[in-house]
Amino acid sequence: MCLTDKTDKRVFYFKPESFLLDEPEKQRVYRDKLMKKVTTLPNPEPIQYMGDDLHKQILEAIQDKGDPTICKKQLANFYKRRQYYF
């Protein structure tokens, strides 16, 4: 018959050392910043309209060319590229 003492508080488990317990305040601040970053809504990217893109490309392409046929070719090429893009 084995008698055991109820007041005996032996510990058979040793808690492993964890790097998480080194600087708890620093880790709490980091965790709070990370949670704020993750939970905030992202800023929407500005919408780029086709007309704005056309205007920008036309200004770059024909600003020092005064020939209307060149302008027509540039417009046709722009819409052709857009058609292939879609």
WOFENLIN-V664320 format. One record per backbone hydrogen bond with DSSP energy under -1.0 kcal/mol. NH is the residue of the N-H (numbers start at 1). CO is the residue of the C=O. E is the energy in kcal/mol with one decimal. If there is no record, write none. Layout:
nh & co & e
NH & CO & E
NH & CO & E
This chain:
nh & co & e
8 & 5 & -1.1
21 & 18 & -1.2
22 & 19 & -1.2
27 & 23 & -2.0
28 & 24 & -2.2
29 & 25 & -2.2
30 & 26 & -2.2
31 & 27 & -2.6
32 & 28 & -2.5
33 & 29 & -2.4
34 & 30 & -2.5
35 & 31 & -2.4
36 & 32 & -2.2
37 & 33 & -2.4
38 & 34 & -2.5
39 & 35 & -2.3
40 & 36 & -1.2
53 & 49 & -2.1
54 & 50 & -2.7
55 & 51 & -2.7
56 & 52 & -2.4
57 & 53 & -2.5
58 & 54 & -2.9
59 & 55 & -2.3
60 & 56 & -2.0
61 & 57 & -2.3
62 & 58 & -2.8
65 & 62 & -1.1
71 & 67 & -1.5
72 & 68 & -2.4
73 & 69 & -2.2
74 & 70 & -2.6
75 & 71 & -2.4
76 & 72 & -2.6
77 & 73 & -2.8
78 & 74 & -2.2
79 & 75 & -2.4
80 & 76 & -2.1
81 & 77 & -2.5
82 & 78 & -2.3
83 & 79 & -2.3
84 & 80 & -2.1
85 & 81 & -2.1
86 & 82 & -2.2
